């Protein structure tokens, strides 16, 4: 067909099902032996058969639109490989390869070729030295080559800011006003662009520019992009939507390999949910393969347009719209964290405490965190200077664990040793690093640690800090009432002693923390679950059901000596005679008996607690991993991931 907007929408009207897009090009090329530091776009000229084979596989899997292998084929990115003068040749070759694959598959006029345009890879003013005019010129150069080679539409994708997306879109309109344009943004873990724009803001802005199809791609896995799609569609219900998620958050493996966890079947399940929220074009981004696309195509072929919710139909004219029938379901606000989502949905959560390193190296810490993740931990709690001993800042450790290992963290945040100014600055820093779970505690007194002469004062007690976070920061203002640029989204934990010597006082303190806004509680170690449960029953008798989930502390005993120390020298911990006797009789095998007792305890806690807070003794994280595997934490997480979006 002659490439133009009218022809595209005629083609779209002929489709009886949602449109299947292709998957990742880079993932497939890397799987064929191309290193990530090589220029993938240049393969259009250097190894065309390799690129053509990827297109062929996606066509066989059911893709109806192929994106050209030109994601980074702009002047700035190509200059990194000394190829800045090859922009036209590389882009035209990319189009020709995709077009030949379509012809070879005898699918002319059935499958479209989209010119793929990614970010420039440089910072644009006002955040960088490249002017907006220079950026637009670079986009124009690439788009001109794609249009001359005969693409059916243009796809501006994986954009991290609206400023850069706008320059690309303006260039597209200048060069090819006759072609339909997709603009697709990517989002960080908190469902915002890199510059902080929300999906709703993005959708309204793209609509106001006159973008033909609104998109979201890359980011996290299907679950995140479903949240993004819901928010976009609520803001602009009349738009057409294009969705291409990654195959989950990537994991770095030894040797530099990258693993994407989401399976083809998982993608097939989500394809249906995407259509229910109005996505008309569905494919895959990083980590997806022809098998993922085959699963999507298989699902989409079972969904006629008449069953797409809420009532999607293609209308006449160059701009498609989603027609909405009846009242749209109220959109669910994204959870502040994965921990919050799991607790809200009733999952039994496994949290494990880790201590920051004493020096500057985090390699061992990251390796331990990876072990815990593989064993089934849901979240890693990072302590702040435990026992008042000097350690690396836990913010840095939390950030590295989340970024390098891909497991969520909870930051321990003591009030001791911080004045109000530092408390608030530290909270903003933690939020900027992507930390959302905060465990508010008083903190250990400096008198017991490495620096007994250090300042030990504080301006706010734990309940006051909880109130500051939930009723000020999370509402978009600081303690003094000054407006923040945006509200924080912290999920706050508080400390609880289920075995308190004075339960009446402990209940009153707990109620104060709950009124301040605490979202969940972590308890001190428990060795008598019956007595711990009795505390909660007493609370319910006096005040009604406890309104927040409780993760019960489990500290595995390592030896009889360890048990005696905890019993005699750590306030709030009581080791029953029966347990002490078992540890004494275990002798050198004390750690095995402690492991057995911890597993037995967790099975008992599953009957009434919302999770456990596992504290490995002496930083023996392998012991925590053994416990997690023994109680089936990994298997339980897998079941939950299959059952919930």
C-alpha positions as CSV (number, residue, x, y, z in Angstrom):
1,X,0.0,0.0,0.0
2,X,1.1,3.6,-0.5
3,X,2.4,4.8,2.9
4,X,0.1,7.5,4.3
5,X,-2.2,8.0,7.3
6,X,-5.4,7.2,5.4
7,X,-3.9,3.9,4.1
8,X,-2.8,3.0,7.6
9,X,-6.3,3.5,9.1
10,X,-7.9,1.6,6.2
11,X,-5.5,-1.3,7.0
12,X,-6.4,-1.0,10.7
13,X,-10.1,-1.1,10.0
14,X,-9.6,-4.4,8.2
15,X,-8.2,-6.0,11.3
16,X,-10.7,-8.1,13.2
17,X,-8.5,-8.5,16.3
18,X,-6.0,-6.3,18.3
19,X,-2.8,-5.9,16.4
20,X,0.3,-8.0,17.3
21,X,3.6,-6.1,17.3
22,X,7.1,-7.7,17.2
23,X,9.5,-8.2,20.1
24,X,13.0,-7.2,21.0
25,X,15.6,-6.9,18.2
26,X,18.7,-6.3,20.5
27,X,17.9,-9.3,22.7
28,X,17.8,-11.6,19.7
29,X,20.9,-10.1,18.1
30,X,22.8,-10.5,21.4
31,X,21.6,-14.1,21.7
32,X,23.2,-14.7,18.3
33,X,26.5,-13.6,19.6
34,X,26.6,-9.8,19.0
35,X,28.1,-8.1,22.1
36,X,26.2,-5.2,23.7
37,X,29.0,-2.7,23.0
38,X,28.7,-3.3,19.2
39,X,26.5,-1.0,17.1
40,X,23.4,-3.1,16.4
41,X,22.1,-0.6,13.8
42,X,25.2,-1.0,11.7
43,X,24.4,-4.7,11.3
44,X,21.9,-3.6,8.7
45,X,24.9,-3.2,6.4
46,X,27.5,-5.4,8.0
47,X,25.5,-8.6,8.7
48,X,22.1,-8.1,7.0
49,X,21.2,-11.8,7.1
50,X,21.3,-11.8,10.9
51,X,18.8,-8.9,11.1
52,X,16.6,-10.4,8.4
53,X,16.5,-13.7,10.3
54,X,15.1,-11.9,13.4
55,X,12.4,-10.2,11.3
56,X,11.6,-13.6,9.8
57,X,11.2,-15.2,13.2
58,X,8.8,-12.5,14.4
59,X,6.7,-12.8,11.2
60,X,6.4,-16.5,11.8
61,X,5.4,-15.8,15.4
62,X,2.5,-13.7,14.2
63,X,3.8,-10.1,14.2
64,X,1.7,-7.7,12.1
65,X,4.0,-4.7,12.4
66,X,7.8,-5.0,12.1
67,X,10.0,-2.3,13.6
68,X,13.1,-1.5,11.7
69,X,16.5,-2.2,13.3
70,X,17.2,1.5,13.6
71,X,16.5,2.3,17.2
72,X,19.9,4.0,17.7
73,X,20.5,5.0,14.1
74,X,20.8,8.8,14.8
75,X,23.8,11.0,14.4
76,X,24.7,11.2,18.1
77,X,24.5,7.5,18.8
78,X,26.2,6.4,15.6
79,X,29.1,8.9,16.4
80,X,30.0,6.7,19.4
81,X,31.1,4.1,16.7
82,X,32.5,6.5,14.2
83,X,29.4,6.1,11.9
84,X,27.8,9.5,12.1
85,X,28.1,9.9,8.3
86,X,26.2,6.7,7.7
87,X,22.8,7.8,9.1
88,X,21.0,7.6,5.8
89,X,22.6,4.4,4.6
90,X,21.9,2.5,7.9
91,X,18.3,3.6,8.2
92,X,17.5,2.9,4.6
93,X,19.1,-0.5,4.8
94,X,17.0,-1.2,8.0
95,X,13.8,-0.5,6.1
96,X,14.8,-2.6,3.1
97,X,15.6,-5.6,5.3
98,X,12.2,-5.4,7.0
99,X,10.4,-4.9,3.7
100,X,12.2,-7.9,2.1
101,X,11.3,-10.1,5.1
102,X,7.6,-9.2,4.6
103,X,7.7,-9.9,0.9
104,X,9.6,-13.2,1.4
105,X,6.8,-14.3,3.8
106,X,4.2,-13.4,1.1
107,X,2.6,-10.9,3.5
108,X,2.6,-7.7,1.5
109,X,-0.2,-5.5,2.5
110,X,-0.8,-7.7,5.5
111,X,2.2,-6.7,7.6
112,X,3.4,-3.1,8.0
113,X,6.9,-1.7,8.4
114,X,7.4,0.9,11.1
115,X,10.5,3.2,11.2
116,X,12.0,2.8,14.7
117,X,13.3,6.0,16.3
118,X,14.9,5.9,19.8
119,X,16.3,8.6,22.0
120,X,19.4,10.5,20.9
121,X,21.5,9.3,23.8
122,X,22.6,12.8,24.7
123,X,21.2,15.4,27.2
124,X,19.0,18.1,25.6
125,X,18.7,21.6,26.9
126,X,17.9,22.8,29.5
127,X,19.4,19.6,31.1
128,X,22.3,19.3,28.6
129,X,24.5,21.0,26.1
130,X,22.6,19.9,22.9
131,X,20.1,22.5,22.0
132,X,16.5,21.6,21.1
133,X,17.1,22.8,17.5
134,X,20.1,20.4,17.2
135,X,18.1,17.6,18.6
136,X,15.3,18.2,16.2
137,X,17.8,18.3,13.3
138,X,19.2,14.9,14.3
139,X,15.7,13.4,14.4
140,X,14.9,15.0,11.0
141,X,17.9,13.4,9.4
142,X,17.0,9.9,10.6
143,X,13.3,10.3,9.8
144,X,14.1,11.6,6.3
145,X,16.0,8.4,5.5
146,X,13.2,6.2,6.9
147,X,10.5,8.0,5.0
148,X,12.5,7.9,1.7
149,X,12.9,4.1,2.2
150,X,9.1,3.7,2.4
151,X,8.0,3.0,6.0
152,X,4.3,2.8,6.7
153,X,4.4,4.6,10.0
154,X,6.9,6.1,12.4
155,X,7.5,4.9,16.0
156,X,9.2,7.2,18.4
157,X,9.8,5.0,21.4
158,X,11.5,4.5,24.8
159,X,11.5,8.3,25.3
160,X,12.5,9.3,28.9
161,X,11.3,12.9,28.8
162,X,8.5,14.7,27.1
163,X,10.9,17.4,25.9
164,X,12.9,15.0,23.8
165,X,9.8,13.2,22.6
166,X,8.4,16.6,21.5
167,X,11.4,17.4,19.3
168,X,11.2,13.9,17.7
169,X,7.5,14.4,17.0
170,X,7.9,17.8,15.6
171,X,10.6,16.5,13.3
172,X,8.3,13.7,12.2
173,X,5.5,16.1,11.4
174,X,7.9,18.4,9.4
175,X,9.4,15.5,7.4
176,X,6.3,13.3,7.0
177,X,3.0,15.0,7.8
178,X,1.3,12.3,5.8
179,X,2.4,9.4,8.0
180,X,0.9,8.2,11.3
181,X,3.1,8.6,14.3
182,X,3.4,6.6,17.5
183,X,5.0,8.3,20.5
184,X,5.9,5.8,23.3
185,X,7.4,6.8,26.7
186,X,9.3,4.6,29.2
187,X,8.8,4.8,33.0
188,X,10.9,4.3,36.1
189,X,9.9,2.0,38.9
190,X,7.6,4.6,40.5
191,X,5.5,4.9,37.3
192,X,7.0,8.2,36.2
193,X,9.3,9.3,33.4
194,X,12.9,10.1,34.2
195,X,11.9,13.7,34.6
196,X,8.9,13.0,36.8
197,X,6.0,13.1,34.4
198,X,3.1,10.8,35.3
199,X,1.3,8.6,32.8
200,X,-1.7,10.9,32.9
201,X,0.4,14.0,32.2
202,X,2.1,12.2,29.3
203,X,-1.2,11.0,27.8
204,X,-2.8,14.5,27.9
205,X,0.4,16.1,26.5
206,X,0.6,13.6,23.6
207,X,-3.0,14.1,22.8
208,X,-2.6,17.9,22.8
209,X,0.3,17.6,20.3
210,X,-1.9,15.6,18.0
211,X,0.0,12.2,18.2
212,X,-1.9,9.5,16.4
213,X,-1.1,6.6,18.8
214,X,-0.1,6.9,22.4
215,X,2.4,4.4,23.7
216,X,4.3,3.0,26.6
217,X,7.2,0.5,26.2
218,X,10.3,-0.9,27.9
219,X,10.0,0.1,31.7
220,X,9.4,-2.9,33.9
221,X,7.3,-6.0,33.0
222,X,3.7,-6.3,31.9
223,X,2.3,-5.6,35.4
224,X,3.8,-2.1,35.5
225,X,2.7,-1.2,32.0
226,X,-0.8,-2.3,32.8
227,X,-0.8,0.2,35.6
228,X,0.6,2.8,33.2
229,X,-2.0,2.0,30.6
230,X,-4.9,2.3,33.1
231,X,-3.6,5.7,34.2
232,X,-3.2,6.9,30.6
233,X,-6.5,5.7,29.5
234,X,-8.3,7.3,32.4
235,X,-6.7,10.6,31.4
236,X,-7.4,10.3,27.7
237,X,-10.0,7.6,27.1
238,X,-10.5,8.4,23.4
239,X,-6.9,7.6,22.3
240,X,-5.4,4.5,20.6
241,X,-2.8,2.8,22.7
242,X,0.4,0.9,21.9
243,X,2.0,-1.3,24.6
244,X,5.4,-3.1,24.5
245,X,6.6,-4.1,27.9
246,X,10.0,-5.6,28.8
247,X,10.0,-9.3,29.9
248,X,10.2,-8.1,33.6
249,X,12.9,-6.3,35.4
250,X,16.3,-7.6,34.2
251,X,18.7,-9.6,36.4
252,X,22.4,-9.4,36.0
253,X,24.1,-12.8,36.0
254,X,27.8,-13.7,36.4
255,X,29.7,-13.0,33.3
256,X,27.7,-9.9,32.4
257,X,24.7,-11.9,31.1
258,X,21.2,-10.4,31.6
259,X,18.2,-12.5,32.4
260,X,14.6,-11.4,31.9
261,X,12.2,-13.5,34.0
262,X,8.7,-13.1,32.4
263,X,7.7,-16.2,30.4
264,X,5.8,-16.3,27.1
265,X,2.7,-17.7,28.9
266,X,2.8,-14.8,31.3
267,X,2.8,-12.4,28.4
268,X,-0.1,-14.2,26.8
269,X,-2.1,-13.7,30.0
270,X,-1.3,-10.0,30.1
271,X,-2.2,-9.5,26.5
272,X,-5.8,-10.1,27.4
273,X,-5.7,-7.7,30.2
274,X,-4.1,-5.0,28.0
275,X,-7.0,-5.3,25.5
276,X,-9.5,-5.0,28.4
277,X,-7.9,-1.6,29.1
278,X,-8.1,-0.5,25.5
279,X,-4.6,-1.4,24.1
280,X,-5.0,-1.9,20.3
281,X,-1.4,-2.7,19.6
282,X,0.5,-5.1,21.8
283,X,4.1,-6.5,21.5
284,X,7.3,-6.8,23.5
285,X,10.4,-4.9,24.3
286,X,13.7,-5.8,26.0
287,X,14.0,-9.5,26.8
288,X,11.1,-10.7,24.6
289,X,11.5,-13.3,21.9
290,X,9.5,-14.8,19.1
291,X,8.0,-17.2,21.7
292,X,6.6,-14.2,23.7
293,X,5.1,-12.7,20.5
294,X,3.7,-16.1,19.5
295,X,1.9,-16.3,22.9
296,X,0.6,-12.7,22.4
297,X,-0.6,-13.4,18.9
298,X,-2.4,-16.6,20.1
299,X,-4.2,-14.7,22.8
300,X,-5.1,-11.7,20.6
301,X,-6.6,-14.0,17.9
302,X,-9.2,-15.1,20.4
303,X,-10.3,-11.5,21.1
304,X,-12.6,-9.9,18.5
305,X,-12.7,-6.2,18.7
306,X,-16.2,-6.3,19.9
307,X,-15.0,-7.9,23.1
308,X,-12.3,-5.3,23.8
309,X,-13.1,-3.3,26.9
310,X,-14.4,-0.8,27.2
311,X,-16.0,-1.1,23.6
312,X,-13.1,-0.2,21.3
313,X,-13.8,0.4,17.7
314,X,-12.0,2.0,14.8
315,X,-13.8,5.0,13.4
316,X,-13.4,6.9,10.2
317,X,-10.7,9.5,9.7
318,X,-7.0,9.8,10.3
319,X,-7.4,9.9,14.1
320,X,-8.7,6.7,15.8
321,X,-10.7,6.9,19.0
322,X,-11.7,4.5,21.7
323,X,-15.4,4.8,22.2
324,X,-16.4,4.4,25.8
325,X,-19.7,2.8,26.8
326,X,-21.0,3.2,30.3
327,X,-19.1,4.0,33.5
328,X,-15.4,3.2,33.4
329,X,-14.1,1.2,36.3
330,X,-12.4,3.3,38.9
331,X,-8.6,3.1,38.4
332,X,-6.6,1.6,41.1
333,X,-3.8,3.9,42.3
334,X,-0.4,2.3,41.9
335,X,0.9,0.9,45.1
336,X,3.7,2.9,46.8
337,X,5.9,-0.3,46.8
338,X,5.8,-4.0,45.9
339,X,5.8,-4.8,49.6
340,X,2.6,-2.7,50.0
341,X,0.9,-4.5,47.1
342,X,1.8,-7.9,48.5
343,X,0.6,-7.2,52.0
344,X,-2.6,-5.6,50.7
345,X,-3.4,-8.7,48.7
346,X,-2.8,-11.1,51.6
347,X,0.5,-12.7,50.6
348,X,2.6,-14.1,53.4
349,X,5.7,-11.9,53.1
350,X,9.3,-12.9,53.8
351,X,11.6,-10.0,54.8
352,X,15.2,-10.6,55.6
353,X,17.5,-8.2,57.5
354,X,21.0,-7.3,56.2
355,X,23.7,-5.2,57.7
356,X,25.6,-2.7,55.6
357,X,29.3,-3.4,55.0
358,X,32.0,-1.8,57.2
359,X,34.0,-0.5,54.2
360,X,33.4,0.8,50.7
361,X,32.9,-2.5,48.9
362,X,29.4,-3.8,48.4
363,X,30.2,-6.9,46.3
364,X,29.6,-9.4,49.1
365,X,26.5,-7.7,50.2
366,X,25.1,-7.8,46.7
367,X,26.0,-11.5,46.4
368,X,24.2,-12.2,49.7
369,X,21.1,-10.2,48.5
370,X,21.1,-12.2,45.3
371,X,21.1,-15.5,47.3
372,X,18.2,-14.3,49.4
373,X,16.2,-13.3,46.3
374,X,16.8,-16.6,44.7
375,X,15.7,-18.4,47.9
376,X,12.3,-16.5,47.9
377,X,12.8,-13.4,50.0
378,X,10.2,-10.7,49.1
379,X,12.2,-7.7,50.5
380,X,15.6,-7.0,52.1
381,X,15.7,-4.8,55.2
382,X,18.9,-2.8,55.5
383,X,19.8,-1.8,59.1
384,X,21.3,1.6,59.9
385,X,24.4,1.3,62.1
386,X,23.2,-1.7,64.1
387,X,24.4,-1.7,67.7
388,X,25.6,1.9,67.0
389,X,28.6,0.6,65.1
390,X,30.0,2.5,62.1
391,X,28.7,1.1,58.8
392,X,28.1,2.3,55.2
393,X,25.0,4.5,54.8
394,X,22.1,2.1,54.4
395,X,20.6,4.4,51.6
396,X,23.5,3.5,49.3
397,X,23.1,-0.2,50.1
398,X,19.4,-0.1,49.5
399,X,19.9,1.6,46.2
400,X,22.6,-0.8,45.0
401,X,20.6,-3.9,46.0
402,X,17.5,-2.6,44.2
403,X,19.4,-1.6,41.1
404,X,21.9,-4.5,40.8
405,X,20.0,-7.4,42.3
406,X,16.4,-6.4,41.5
407,X,14.8,-7.0,44.9
408,X,13.0,-4.4,46.8
409,X,14.4,-3.0,50.1
410,X,13.2,-1.5,53.3
411,X,15.4,1.2,54.8
412,X,15.8,1.3,58.6
413,X,15.5,5.0,59.6
414,X,16.4,5.8,63.2
415,X,15.4,9.1,64.7
416,X,18.3,9.1,67.1
417,X,21.2,11.3,66.1
418,X,19.2,13.4,63.6
419,X,17.7,16.8,63.9
420,X,14.6,17.8,62.0
421,X,16.6,19.4,59.2
422,X,18.7,16.3,58.6
423,X,15.7,13.9,59.0
424,X,13.8,15.6,56.2
425,X,16.8,15.9,53.9
426,X,17.7,12.2,54.4
427,X,14.1,11.2,53.6
428,X,14.1,13.2,50.3
429,X,17.5,11.6,49.4
430,X,16.1,8.1,50.1
431,X,13.0,8.8,47.9
432,X,15.2,10.1,45.1
433,X,17.2,6.8,45.2
434,X,14.0,4.9,44.6
435,X,13.5,3.7,48.2
436,X,9.8,3.5,49.2
437,X,9.7,1.3,52.3
438,X,10.8,2.9,55.5
439,X,11.1,1.3,58.9
440,X,11.0,4.0,61.6
441,X,12.8,3.1,64.8
442,X,14.4,5.0,67.7
443,X,17.9,3.5,66.9
444,X,20.6,2.2,69.2
445,X,22.2,4.6,71.7
446,X,25.7,5.7,70.7
447,X,26.9,4.9,74.2
448,X,27.0,1.1,73.3
449,X,28.8,1.5,70.0
450,X,32.1,2.4,68.4
451,X,31.7,6.2,69.2
452,X,30.2,6.6,72.7
453,X,31.0,10.3,72.6
454,X,29.0,10.9,69.4
455,X,25.9,13.2,69.4
456,X,22.9,11.2,70.5
457,X,20.2,13.8,70.5
458,X,17.0,13.7,68.4
459,X,14.2,16.1,67.6
460,X,11.5,13.6,66.9
461,X,10.3,10.3,68.3
462,X,9.3,7.4,66.1
463,X,5.5,8.2,66.2
464,X,6.3,11.8,65.4
465,X,8.5,10.8,62.4
466,X,5.8,8.5,61.1
467,X,3.3,11.4,61.3
468,X,5.8,13.8,59.6
469,X,6.2,11.3,56.7
470,X,2.6,10.3,56.2
471,X,0.8,13.5,57.1
472,X,3.3,16.0,55.6
473,X,5.8,14.4,53.1
474,X,3.3,12.1,51.6
475,X,0.9,15.0,51.3
476,X,3.4,17.2,49.5
477,X,4.7,19.5,52.2
478,X,7.5,19.5,54.8
479,X,7.3,19.9,58.6
480,X,7.2,23.7,58.3
481,X,4.3,23.5,55.8
482,X,6.5,24.5,52.8
483,X,5.3,22.8,49.6
484,X,7.5,20.1,48.0
485,X,7.8,19.8,44.3
486,X,5.8,16.6,44.5
487,X,4.5,14.3,47.3
488,X,6.6,11.4,48.5
489,X,5.2,7.9,48.3
490,X,6.6,6.2,51.4
491,X,5.2,3.0,52.9
492,X,6.0,3.1,56.6
493,X,6.7,0.4,59.1
494,X,6.9,0.7,62.9
495,X,8.4,-1.4,65.6
496,X,6.4,-3.7,67.9
497,X,7.2,-5.9,70.8
498,X,4.7,-8.8,71.0
499,X,6.5,-10.1,74.2
500,X,6.6,-6.8,76.1
501,X,6.9,-6.9,79.8
502,X,4.2,-4.2,80.0
503,X,1.7,-5.1,77.2
504,X,-0.7,-2.3,78.2
505,X,2.0,0.3,77.6
506,X,3.1,-1.4,74.3
507,X,-0.5,-1.3,73.1
508,X,-0.8,2.4,73.8
509,X,2.5,3.1,71.9
510,X,1.3,1.0,69.0
511,X,-2.0,2.9,68.8
512,X,-0.1,6.2,68.7
513,X,2.0,4.9,65.8
514,X,-1.1,3.7,64.0
515,X,-2.8,7.1,64.4
516,X,0.3,8.7,63.1
517,X,-0.1,6.6,59.9
518,X,2.0,3.5,60.3
519,X,1.3,1.0,57.4
520,X,2.8,-2.2,58.9
521,X,4.7,-3.4,61.9
522,X,7.9,-5.4,62.4
523,X,8.3,-7.2,65.7
524,X,11.2,-8.2,67.9
525,X,12.2,-11.9,67.8
526,X,9.5,-14.2,69.0
527,X,10.2,-17.7,70.4
528,X,6.7,-18.3,72.0
529,X,4.2,-17.8,69.2
530,X,1.3,-18.6,71.6
531,X,2.2,-15.6,73.8
532,X,2.7,-13.4,70.8
533,X,-0.7,-14.2,69.5
534,X,-2.2,-13.5,72.9
535,X,-0.9,-10.0,72.7
536,X,-2.8,-9.4,69.4
537,X,-5.9,-11.0,70.9
538,X,-5.7,-8.6,73.9
539,X,-5.3,-5.7,71.5
540,X,-8.4,-6.8,69.5
541,X,-10.4,-7.2,72.8
542,X,-9.7,-3.6,73.8
543,X,-9.5,-1.7,70.5
544,X,-10.8,-3.9,67.7
545,X,-8.9,-5.8,65.0
546,X,-5.3,-4.5,64.4
547,X,-5.6,-2.4,61.2
548,X,-2.1,-3.0,60.0
549,X,-0.3,-6.2,58.9
550,X,2.4,-7.6,61.3
551,X,5.6,-9.3,60.2
552,X,6.8,-11.3,63.2
553,X,10.5,-11.3,64.0
554,X,12.3,-14.7,63.6
555,X,16.0,-14.7,64.8
556,X,17.4,-18.3,64.3
557,X,19.5,-19.5,67.2
558,X,23.0,-20.5,66.3
559,X,24.3,-22.1,69.4
560,X,23.5,-22.5,73.1
561,X,25.9,-19.6,73.9
562,X,24.0,-17.5,71.4
563,X,20.7,-18.4,73.0
564,X,22.0,-17.6,76.5
565,X,23.3,-14.2,75.3
566,X,20.0,-13.2,73.8
567,X,18.0,-14.3,76.8
568,X,20.2,-12.5,79.4
569,X,21.5,-9.4,77.6
570,X,19.1,-8.3,74.9
571,X,16.0,-6.4,76.3
572,X,12.7,-7.8,75.0
573,X,14.0,-11.3,74.1
574,X,13.0,-14.2,76.2
575,X,14.1,-17.8,75.3
576,X,11.8,-20.4,76.8
577,X,13.3,-23.2,78.9
578,X,12.3,-25.8,76.4
579,X,14.0,-24.1,73.6
580,X,17.1,-23.4,75.7
581,X,17.3,-27.1,76.6
582,X,17.1,-28.1,72.9
583,X,19.9,-25.8,72.0
584,X,22.1,-27.1,75.0
585,X,21.6,-30.7,73.9
586,X,22.4,-29.9,70.2
587,X,26.0,-29.0,71.1
588,X,28.1,-28.4,68.0
589,X,25.0,-28.9,65.8
590,X,23.3,-25.9,67.4
591,X,22.8,-24.1,64.1
592,X,21.0,-27.1,62.7
593,X,18.7,-27.2,65.7
594,X,18.2,-23.4,65.4
595,X,17.3,-23.8,61.7
596,X,14.8,-26.5,62.5
597,X,13.2,-24.5,65.3
598,X,12.9,-21.4,63.0
599,X,11.2,-23.4,60.2
600,X,8.8,-24.9,62.7
601,X,8.1,-21.4,64.1
602,X,7.4,-19.9,60.7
603,X,4.9,-22.7,59.9
604,X,3.1,-21.8,63.1
605,X,3.2,-18.1,62.3
606,X,1.6,-18.6,58.9
607,X,-1.6,-19.4,60.7
608,X,-2.1,-15.8,61.9
609,X,0.7,-13.5,60.9
610,X,1.1,-11.6,57.6
611,X,4.7,-12.5,57.3
612,X,8.1,-13.0,59.0
613,X,11.0,-10.7,59.5
614,X,14.0,-13.0,59.4
615,X,17.2,-11.8,61.2
616,X,20.2,-14.0,60.3
617,X,22.6,-14.3,63.2
618,X,26.1,-13.1,62.8
619,X,25.4,-12.1,59.1
620,X,25.1,-15.7,58.1
621,X,22.8,-15.1,55.2
622,X,23.2,-18.6,53.9
623,X,21.3,-19.7,57.0
624,X,18.4,-17.4,56.1
625,X,18.4,-18.8,52.6
626,X,18.2,-22.4,54.0
627,X,15.2,-21.4,56.1
628,X,13.5,-19.7,53.2
629,X,13.9,-22.7,51.0
630,X,12.8,-25.1,53.7
631,X,9.5,-23.2,54.2
632,X,9.0,-23.0,50.4
633,X,9.2,-19.2,50.2
634,X,10.4,-19.4,46.5
635,X,7.5,-21.7,45.5
636,X,5.0,-19.5,47.3
637,X,6.2,-16.4,45.5
638,X,5.9,-18.2,42.2
639,X,2.3,-19.1,42.8
640,X,1.5,-15.6,43.8
641,X,3.1,-14.2,40.7
642,X,1.0,-16.4,38.5
643,X,-2.2,-15.6,40.2
644,X,-1.9,-11.8,40.5
645,X,-1.3,-9.0,38.0
